[in-house]
Amino acid sequence: MRKPRTFAALVAVGLLAAACSGGGSTGGSPSSNVVEGGEFRWGTLSPIDSLNPFVAVQQNSYYTFEYVYPFLVQYDAALRIAPEYATSWTTSSDGKTITFKTHANAKWSDGTPLTTADAVWTIQTVLKYAKGATASLAGDVTNVTGASAPAPDTLVVRYSKPTANALEGLQQLPILPQHVWAKYAVGSGAKMKTFPNAAPIVSGGPFVLKTYERNRVALFVRNPNWWGVKPHIDGFGIEFFSDADAMVLALKNHQIDGTEGEPLPPTATSGIKSSGLTFRSAPAFGLRDFIINSNEKKTQNRELLNPLVKEAFAHAIDRDEIVKTAWLGAATAGDSIVSPAYGDWHDSALHPESFDLSLANQELDQAGYKMGSGGLRVANGHPMKYTLLFVTDEQGPGTRAFQIISNDFQKIGVQLVPKQVDPATAENTILGPNNSYQGWDLAMWDWAVLPADPTFVLNALTCSQLGGWSDTGYCNKTYDNLYQQQSTTLDHAARVKVIDQMQQQIFNDRPYIILTYDDWTEANNPKWTGFVMSPDGSFNALSIATMLSVHQVK
């Protein structure tokens, strides 16, 4: 499950509002029932793949950044932008300059002053290497031309034009400690991706990552120099599981205290609800997708670029059966890269392609790929047999979904051969040598996204994200122009229309075939309370509210 990016605001469950002055982000309310101290233990299926914001792709990496780095803003209970390191801000009359006031006298965990000079350095560095090492964060500073710090608690960010989602972008931009990172920002910027993948790291957030053992555990302790409201807990840990059933068993046996937000196996949900554990769910903003390598320069299996082949594949996927059998009804069939949970950002004119094997066969016939021996069609002189990268994040319901897809593809003369890969291997394989997007054909993965604005997932399909967030090799200048247009369209209804056009283009071009939107669920031991639920679960990249307010009760 990759970086949380995207989602919108018809959410009944809310994020705890951040404090709007003085004390930074909101912690828990004083109560005689609060037990101070202790450590909370999360269980998760999603690894921390990197401690480098310019390399990481997995959701837990970005949750880590949320708690160890300062961010200018976060989200409040209504999914509106609220203060974090910034205490207030003003926008110029022409909409091209935002001036932030920030917490004075803040420090990094090593005692070095934390000032707006760090924010300026971060923004300028991301801009400097935006077409290279820092591409993964470049979308967060769309239309930014520069930044300055006229005072240690004042930050000025300048834009080339008024930008509709300026604050939403900055909500995803960690402020890095210049005194730690400056030595990497040299030459071509390639060293920006070599930051050590080890703990501890200098923190400007409420916690310090003390211990990190890849695919095993990450341990966080209170940051003694944290400038905001103090957490109730002394620290928290994340234990990584490769199997959802093992994670749920560990929760029931009190080896962990909670499972962080992700789609739990439908088979486990009823058992959780009947075991006395606290269970929470939220609408699905993320998506699961069938990825087609859409790099126009790819050298192998170029028939997969044929629009008829892509459309045939879409008609050969029985989404209703996937929802029924793989997810036991705890999902809906997908169509757009923007989930219906986004409200009016989702293009309601789109609908999943019909499941129609007869039509799929007709389209492959029309493309000229005739049935050969062994029940496989022949394309460009070779059988239509393709390796599909199956990312380990998809195990469980995703495994069953693949089986359904694979069985039906056999009926249209196409064979899928799964190759199980971990997220890091998937990322490296998809990008290919020198970001060439060569050497692979198909994949199954998912996007976990942020619930306020769909910018991130839209940006992931722009040409600028080749070598960055792009996992398809797709590049279309018309789509890019629409992306730029929506970013500067300040009227909401007009911006919705542009984003609808973007969704329609991706639906028609099919770098992705969207499979399902499944519910976001989590559970915890009821002796713990103070969880602040959001569309990304209570532990997320939207806000630091949960780990400030979570506590045991007497």
LUMKE-836640 format. One line per 3 residues: number of its first residue (from 1); for each residue x, y, z of C-alpha. Coordinates in Angstrom, 2 decimals, always signed. Layout:
<rs>
NUM = X:Y:Z  ...;
</rs>
This chain:
<rs>
1 = +0.00:+0.00:+0.00  +1.61:+3.18:-1.16  +1.69:+6.73:+0.08;
4 = -1.56:+8.15:+1.34  -2.37:+10.81:-1.16  -5.87:+11.75:-1.73;
7 = -9.62:+11.76:-0.69  -12.58:+14.15:-0.18  -14.91:+15.53:+2.33;
10 = -18.20:+13.81:+2.76  -16.79:+12.21:+5.84  -18.96:+11.68:+8.86;
13 = -16.01:+10.64:+10.97  -13.66:+13.51:+11.75  -10.10:+14.39:+12.46;
16 = -9.53:+16.07:+15.78  -9.16:+19.79:+15.13  -5.67:+21.16:+15.43;
19 = -5.16:+24.06:+17.78  -5.34:+27.35:+15.89  -2.98:+29.31:+18.11;
22 = -0.26:+29.03:+20.68  +0.01:+25.37:+21.49  +0.55:+23.71:+18.16;
25 = -1.36:+20.55:+17.28  -4.11:+19.42:+19.58  -3.46:+16.63:+22.05;
28 = -5.97:+14.91:+24.30  -8.29:+16.84:+26.60  -7.41:+16.68:+30.32;
31 = -9.43:+14.02:+32.10  -9.30:+12.26:+35.45  -9.61:+8.96:+33.55;
34 = -6.43:+9.50:+31.55  -3.46:+7.30:+32.41  -0.32:+9.20:+31.46;
37 = +2.61:+7.31:+29.98  +2.93:+3.86:+28.50  +3.64:+2.74:+24.96;
40 = +1.11:+1.90:+22.27  +1.90:-0.98:+19.89  +0.53:-0.88:+16.33;
43 = +0.36:-3.87:+14.02  +0.53:-3.32:+10.27  +0.85:-5.10:+6.95;
46 = +2.54:-2.14:+5.30  +6.30:-1.69:+5.73  +8.38:+1.43:+6.20;
49 = +10.26:+1.02:+2.95  +12.54:+4.04:+3.42  +13.27:+6.85:+5.86;
52 = +14.04:+9.14:+2.94  +11.08:+11.29:+1.78  +12.52:+11.34:-1.76;
55 = +12.64:+7.55:-2.00  +9.76:+6.22:+0.12  +6.57:+4.91:-1.49;
58 = +4.82:+3.07:+1.35  +2.16:+4.60:+3.57  +3.96:+3.88:+6.85;
61 = +6.99:+5.81:+5.66  +4.79:+8.87:+5.27  +3.10:+8.28:+8.61;
64 = +6.62:+8.26:+10.09  +7.47:+11.56:+8.41  +4.26:+13.07:+9.83;
67 = +5.45:+12.37:+13.38  +9.17:+13.11:+13.08  +9.19:+16.17:+10.80;
70 = +7.34:+19.47:+11.15  +4.71:+20.33:+8.54  +3.37:+23.82:+8.05;
73 = -0.26:+22.71:+8.21  -2.45:+19.66:+8.81  -6.17:+18.86:+8.61;
76 = -8.93:+19.52:+11.13  -12.18:+17.72:+11.90  -13.93:+19.00:+8.77;
79 = -10.93:+18.14:+6.59  -10.01:+21.79:+6.35  -6.45:+23.02:+6.50;
82 = -5.43:+23.92:+10.07  -2.18:+25.06:+11.78  +0.72:+22.86:+12.75;
85 = +4.21:+24.41:+12.65  +2.56:+27.46:+11.11  +0.32:+29.27:+13.60;
88 = -1.36:+31.48:+10.99  -1.05:+32.64:+7.39  -2.22:+35.33:+5.01;
91 = -2.55:+35.32:+1.23  -1.76:+38.37:-0.90  -4.53:+40.10:-2.85;
94 = -3.20:+38.67:-6.15  -3.14:+35.14:-4.71  +0.55:+34.68:-5.54;
97 = +2.13:+34.99:-2.08  +1.39:+33.18:+1.18  +3.02:+34.48:+4.36;
100 = +3.17:+32.11:+7.32  +3.84:+32.89:+10.96  +5.38:+29.91:+12.74;
103 = +6.17:+28.76:+16.27  +8.99:+30.80:+17.73  +11.94:+29.27:+19.59;
106 = +11.31:+25.77:+18.25  +14.14:+23.22:+18.25  +15.09:+20.01:+16.52;
109 = +15.56:+16.94:+18.71  +19.34:+17.50:+18.73  +18.87:+21.00:+20.16;
112 = +19.54:+22.91:+16.93  +17.11:+25.82:+16.38  +14.20:+24.94:+14.07;
115 = +13.36:+28.05:+12.06  +11.73:+29.05:+8.80  +15.20:+28.91:+7.24;
118 = +14.76:+25.12:+7.30  +11.45:+25.48:+5.45  +13.03:+27.79:+2.85;
121 = +15.89:+25.36:+2.32  +13.48:+22.43:+1.91  +11.29:+24.24:-0.64;
124 = +14.23:+25.62:-2.63  +15.92:+22.22:-2.70  +12.78:+20.44:-3.90;
127 = +12.46:+23.05:-6.66  +16.13:+22.79:-7.61  +16.04:+19.03:-8.19;
130 = +12.36:+18.76:-9.18  +13.15:+16.97:-12.45  +15.47:+14.53:-10.73;
133 = +16.06:+13.43:-7.16  +13.21:+15.39:-5.55  +10.55:+14.64:-8.19;
136 = +8.40:+12.69:-5.73  +7.74:+15.85:-3.70  +7.73:+18.32:-6.60;
139 = +3.95:+18.08:-6.96  +3.61:+19.50:-3.44  +5.12:+22.80:-4.62;
142 = +3.28:+23.14:-7.93  +3.62:+26.71:-9.27  +5.98:+27.72:-6.43;
145 = +8.75:+30.02:-7.67  +10.63:+30.43:-4.42  +10.54:+31.04:-0.67;
148 = +12.21:+33.37:+1.82  +12.45:+33.82:+5.58  +12.44:+37.51:+6.55;
151 = +12.43:+36.39:+10.21  +13.02:+33.11:+12.08  +9.24:+32.78:+12.59;
154 = +8.11:+34.15:+9.21  +8.00:+32.23:+5.92  +7.04:+33.71:+2.56;
157 = +6.13:+31.30:-0.27  +5.77:+32.79:-3.75  +3.72:+31.30:-6.61;
160 = +3.77:+32.06:-10.33  -0.04:+32.15:-10.32  -2.87:+31.66:-7.83;
163 = -2.98:+27.96:-6.99  -6.16:+26.20:-5.92  -4.47:+23.54:-3.79;
166 = -1.44:+25.42:-2.49  -2.03:+24.65:+1.18  -2.98:+21.03:+0.45;
169 = +0.38:+20.61:-1.26  +2.30:+22.09:+1.65  +0.44:+19.77:+4.01;
172 = +2.36:+16.92:+2.39  +5.78:+18.60:+2.40  +7.97:+17.67:+5.39;
175 = +10.31:+20.41:+6.58  +13.77:+18.86:+6.72  +16.62:+19.91:+9.04;
178 = +19.00:+21.86:+6.81  +21.97:+21.15:+9.06  +21.47:+17.39:+8.49;
181 = +20.44:+17.34:+4.84  +22.52:+20.13:+3.24  +25.49:+17.84:+2.56;
184 = +23.27:+15.73:+0.27  +22.03:+18.66:-1.83  +25.10:+18.98:-4.02;
187 = +25.88:+18.58:-7.70  +23.12:+16.83:-9.63  +21.26:+16.10:-6.39;
190 = +21.71:+12.34:-6.71  +22.89:+12.17:-3.10  +19.45:+13.32:-1.95;
193 = +18.38:+9.72:-2.38  +21.24:+8.30:-0.30  +20.05:+9.43:+3.13;
196 = +20.80:+6.54:+5.54  +17.89:+4.18:+6.04  +18.57:+3.92:+9.75;
199 = +17.46:+5.32:+13.10  +17.69:+7.53:+15.01  +17.08:+10.53:+12.79;
202 = +16.88:+14.18:+13.86  +13.24:+15.01:+14.58  +11.20:+18.20:+14.63;
205 = +7.92:+16.45:+15.39  +6.39:+15.08:+18.60  +8.33:+11.80:+18.46;
208 = +11.82:+10.59:+17.62  +12.29:+7.36:+15.69  +14.63:+5.56:+18.08;
211 = +14.85:+2.08:+16.52  +14.12:+0.79:+13.02  +14.53:-2.81:+11.91;
214 = +13.29:-3.24:+8.37  +10.22:-5.49:+8.11  +10.29:-6.10:+11.87;
217 = +9.73:-3.11:+14.10  +9.95:+0.67:+14.44  +10.03:+2.29:+17.89;
220 = +9.25:+5.96:+18.60  +9.86:+7.93:+21.81  +8.77:+11.41:+22.86;
223 = +10.85:+14.24:+21.41  +12.09:+16.22:+24.45  +12.33:+19.37:+22.31;
226 = +8.85:+19.11:+20.80  +7.33:+22.58:+20.70  +3.66:+21.58:+20.66;
229 = +1.14:+19.93:+22.99  +2.76:+16.97:+24.68  +1.55:+13.42:+23.97;
232 = +0.01:+11.38:+26.79  +2.10:+8.34:+25.87  +5.85:+7.89:+26.31;
235 = +6.12:+6.41:+22.84  +4.72:+3.94:+20.36  +5.86:+1.07:+18.19;
238 = +4.95:-0.44:+14.84  +5.30:-4.17:+14.36  +5.26:-5.41:+10.76;
241 = +3.31:-8.53:+9.80  +3.35:-10.40:+6.50  +0.03:-12.10:+7.16;
244 = -3.23:-10.38:+8.14  -4.54:-13.35:+10.11  -1.36:-13.45:+12.20;
247 = -1.74:-9.73:+12.91  -5.36:-10.11:+14.04  -4.38:-13.07:+16.25;
250 = -1.63:-10.96:+17.84  -4.24:-8.29:+18.63  -6.59:-10.81:+20.21;
253 = -3.69:-12.19:+22.28  -2.70:-8.67:+23.42  +0.72:-8.87:+21.77;
256 = -0.16:-5.63:+20.02  -2.66:-2.93:+21.02  -4.17:-2.05:+17.65;
259 = -4.09:-2.57:+13.92  -3.47:+0.59:+11.96  -5.91:+1.57:+9.26;
262 = -5.91:-0.66:+6.20  -8.43:-3.06:+4.69  -8.54:-5.94:+7.17;
265 = -9.45:-9.35:+5.73  -13.25:-9.55:+5.47  -13.10:-12.97:+7.10;
268 = -11.51:-11.41:+10.20  -13.97:-8.57:+10.66  -16.79:-10.56:+12.27;
271 = -14.35:-12.22:+14.66  -12.98:-8.85:+15.71  -16.43:-7.44:+16.37;
274 = -17.42:-10.42:+18.53  -14.19:-10.55:+20.54  -14.68:-7.39:+22.56;
277 = -12.17:-5.40:+20.54  -12.98:-1.89:+19.34  -13.61:-1.80:+15.59;
280 = -13.68:+1.26:+13.32  -14.18:+1.78:+9.60  -14.23:+4.66:+7.14;
283 = -15.22:+5.18:+3.49  -12.74:+3.98:+0.90  -10.79:+6.77:-0.78;
286 = -8.00:+4.56:-2.04  -8.21:+2.11:-4.89  -6.88:-1.19:-6.17;
289 = -5.67:-1.27:-9.73  -4.59:-3.49:-12.58  -1.59:-1.66:-14.03;
292 = -0.62:-1.78:-17.71  +2.84:-0.60:-18.73  +1.86:+2.34:-20.94;
295 = +5.32:+3.61:-21.84  +5.08:+4.47:-25.55  +8.79:+3.65:-25.94;
298 = +8.59:+0.17:-24.45  +10.32:-2.45:-26.58  +8.62:-5.68:-25.50;
301 = +5.00:-6.77:-25.89  +3.97:-3.53:-27.57  +0.54:-5.00:-28.27;
304 = -0.31:-3.97:-24.71  -0.29:-0.36:-25.93  -3.15:-1.15:-28.33;
307 = -6.35:+0.56:-27.03  -8.39:-2.46:-28.18  -6.27:-4.80:-26.04;
310 = -6.64:-2.56:-22.99  -10.39:-2.32:-23.49  -10.65:-6.08:-23.97;
313 = -8.78:-6.63:-20.71  -11.21:-4.28:-18.94  -14.21:-6.22:-20.24;
316 = -12.60:-9.49:-19.13  -12.40:-8.44:-15.47  -15.43:-9.43:-13.39;
319 = -15.38:-6.74:-10.72  -18.70:-7.85:-9.23  -17.28:-11.32:-8.64;
322 = -14.15:-9.80:-7.07  -16.33:-7.73:-4.70  -18.47:-10.75:-3.84;
325 = -15.83:-13.46:-3.54  -12.56:-11.70:-2.68  -13.96:-8.93:-0.47;
328 = -17.15:-10.64:+0.74  -19.04:-7.50:-0.20  -16.79:-5.07:+1.71;
331 = -15.85:-3.16:-1.45  -17.36:-1.60:-4.55  -16.45:-1.97:-8.22;
334 = -14.04:+0.67:-9.47  -13.96:+2.95:-12.49  -12.05:+6.20:-11.83;
337 = -8.71:+7.11:-10.31  -10.73:+9.44:-8.06  -12.85:+7.40:-5.65;
340 = -16.59:+8.12:-5.19  -15.77:+8.87:-1.56  -14.37:+12.18:-2.83;
343 = -17.91:+13.39:-3.43  -18.21:+15.72:-6.38  -14.54:+15.34:-7.32;
346 = -15.49:+11.87:-8.61  -16.88:+11.84:-12.14  -20.28:+10.21:-11.68;
349 = -20.60:+9.78:-15.46  -18.00:+7.00:-15.34  -19.03:+3.40:-14.75;
352 = -17.04:+0.15:-14.66  -16.80:-1.58:-18.02  -19.26:-4.43:-18.38;
355 = -17.98:-7.92:-17.74  -18.36:-9.38:-21.21  -15.99:-12.12:-22.35;
358 = -17.68:-12.33:-25.74  -17.01:-8.64:-26.37  -13.44:-8.99:-25.09;
361 = -12.83:-11.83:-27.55  -14.33:-9.79:-30.38  -12.04:-6.86:-29.62;
364 = -8.94:-9.06:-29.59  -10.08:-10.57:-32.90  -10.51:-7.06:-34.25;
367 = -6.99:-6.20:-33.12  -5.75:-9.09:-35.28  -4.54:-11.37:-32.50;
370 = -5.83:-14.80:-33.49  -6.13:-17.83:-31.23  -3.11:-20.14:-31.49;
373 = -2.12:-23.48:-30.04  -2.67:-24.18:-26.38  -5.61:-21.79:-26.21;
376 = -3.41:-18.66:-26.32  -3.70:-15.86:-28.81  -0.65:-14.80:-30.82;
379 = +0.45:-11.17:-30.96  +3.43:-9.99:-32.98  +4.67:-13.54:-33.33;
382 = +4.47:-14.62:-29.69  +1.80:-16.07:-27.38  -0.12:-13.54:-25.30;
385 = +1.46:-14.72:-22.06  +2.53:-12.03:-19.61  +4.24:-11.85:-16.25;
388 = +2.21:-9.83:-13.74  +3.99:-8.22:-10.79  +1.88:-9.13:-7.77;
391 = +2.90:-6.88:-4.88  +2.84:-8.52:-1.46  +0.55:-5.73:-0.21;
394 = -2.21:-7.40:-2.22  -2.12:-10.78:-0.49  -5.38:-12.09:+0.89;
397 = -8.36:-10.64:-0.99  -6.00:-9.49:-3.73  -4.79:-13.06:-4.24;
400 = -8.35:-14.19:-4.82  -8.96:-11.22:-7.11  -5.96:-12.26:-9.22;
403 = -7.27:-15.81:-9.46  -10.62:-14.54:-10.74  -8.94:-12.28:-13.30;
406 = -6.49:-14.95:-14.40  -9.21:-17.58:-14.92  -11.26:-15.23:-17.07;
409 = -8.24:-14.07:-19.08  -7.65:-17.69:-20.04  -11.10:-17.58:-21.65;
412 = -9.98:-14.78:-23.98  -6.69:-16.48:-24.86  -4.41:-14.56:-22.50;
415 = -2.27:-16.10:-19.76  -1.13:-14.20:-16.68  +1.88:-15.50:-14.76;
418 = +2.11:-13.95:-11.27  +5.47:-12.90:-9.89  +5.26:-12.00:-6.21;
421 = +7.43:-9.02:-5.26  +7.77:-6.82:-2.20  +6.98:-3.09:-2.58;
424 = +10.61:-2.00:-2.97  +11.24:-4.60:-5.67  +8.01:-3.63:-7.39;
427 = +9.02:+0.02:-7.44  +12.49:-0.73:-8.81  +11.15:-3.13:-11.43;
430 = +8.45:-0.75:-12.60  +10.82:+2.20:-12.95  +13.37:+0.01:-14.73;
433 = +16.99:+0.89:-15.54  +17.45:+4.67:-15.66  +13.69:+5.14:-15.20;
436 = +13.09:+3.56:-18.61  +9.90:+1.64:-17.70  +11.23:-1.36:-19.60;
439 = +11.21:-5.07:-18.75  +7.73:-5.54:-17.31  +4.16:-5.67:-18.59;
442 = +1.45:-5.79:-15.92  +1.06:-5.35:-12.17  -1.51:-5.38:-9.38;
445 = -1.10:-2.85:-6.59  -3.09:-0.17:-4.82  -3.08:+3.50:-3.91;
448 = -3.72:+4.77:-0.40  -4.54:+8.43:-0.72  -5.36:+11.61:+1.24;
451 = -8.98:+12.62:+1.82  -9.23:+16.30:+1.03  -8.16:+16.95:-2.52;
454 = -7.45:+14.53:-5.40  -4.35:+16.39:-6.59  -1.84:+13.73:-5.62;
457 = -3.29:+10.81:-7.54  -3.93:+13.09:-10.52  -0.32:+14.26:-10.43;
460 = +1.00:+10.68:-10.28  -0.06:+10.23:-13.90  +1.61:+13.36:-15.28;
463 = +4.78:+13.23:-17.35  +6.60:+15.07:-14.54  +6.28:+11.96:-12.36;
466 = +8.15:+9.63:-14.74  +10.89:+8.31:-12.50  +8.89:+9.51:-9.49;
469 = +5.36:+8.47:-8.54  +4.42:+7.17:-11.98  +3.96:+3.40:-11.91;
472 = +2.69:+3.12:-15.48  +5.13:+5.00:-17.74  +2.08:+6.94:-18.98;
475 = +2.75:+10.40:-20.42  +0.20:+12.52:-22.26  +0.64:+16.26:-22.84;
478 = -3.11:+16.86:-23.10  -3.56:+15.33:-19.66  -0.66:+17.41:-18.33;
481 = -2.25:+20.59:-19.64  -5.49:+19.70:-17.87  -3.54:+19.09:-14.67;
484 = -2.01:+22.56:-14.88  -5.40:+24.05:-15.68  -7.09:+22.53:-12.63;
487 = -4.28:+23.66:-10.34  -5.02:+27.32:-11.11  -8.81:+27.09:-11.39;
490 = -10.02:+28.65:-8.15  -13.76:+28.26:-8.76  -14.76:+24.88:-7.33;
493 = -17.39:+23.95:-9.92  -15.09:+24.89:-12.79  -12.24:+22.90:-11.29;
496 = -14.52:+19.86:-10.89  -15.24:+19.96:-14.63  -11.53:+19.97:-15.49;
499 = -10.84:+17.09:-13.11  -13.75:+15.19:-14.68  -12.00:+15.52:-18.05;
502 = -8.80:+14.14:-16.52  -10.64:+11.14:-15.11  -12.30:+10.47:-18.45;
505 = -8.98:+10.58:-20.26  -7.36:+8.09:-17.89  -10.45:+5.87:-18.11;
508 = -10.19:+5.85:-21.91  -6.38:+5.54:-22.13  -6.32:+2.83:-19.42;
511 = -2.84:+2.95:-17.92  -4.90:+1.57:-15.03  -7.98:-0.60:-14.94;
514 = -9.51:+0.29:-11.59  -10.63:-2.86:-9.79  -12.24:-1.93:-6.47;
517 = -12.59:+0.60:-3.69  -12.49:-1.28:-0.38  -13.28:-0.05:+3.12;
520 = -10.60:+1.25:+5.47  -10.79:-0.63:+8.78  -8.88:-0.90:+12.04;
523 = -9.26:-2.33:+15.53  -7.74:-1.87:+18.98  -7.77:-3.10:+22.57;
526 = -10.55:-1.13:+24.37  -8.24:-0.21:+27.26  -6.88:+2.42:+24.88;
529 = -8.89:+5.42:+23.73  -8.37:+8.83:+22.15  -8.17:+7.62:+18.56;
532 = -9.03:+10.28:+16.00  -10.57:+8.54:+13.00  -10.19:+9.86:+9.46;
535 = -10.71:+8.45:+5.97  -7.12:+7.21:+6.27  -7.70:+5.60:+9.64;
538 = -6.57:+7.09:+12.93  -2.82:+6.75:+12.24  -2.24:+8.66:+9.03;
541 = -0.42:+11.35:+7.07  -3.16:+13.93:+7.58  -2.61:+14.92:+11.18;
544 = -0.61:+14.09:+14.29  -3.79:+14.17:+16.38  -4.10:+10.48:+17.25;
547 = -0.70:+9.87:+18.82  -0.99:+13.10:+20.80  -4.37:+12.16:+22.23;
550 = -4.27:+8.36:+22.52  -4.05:+7.08:+26.10  -5.01:+4.29:+28.46;
553 = -8.02:+4.71:+30.73  -8.24:+3.95:+34.41;
</rs>
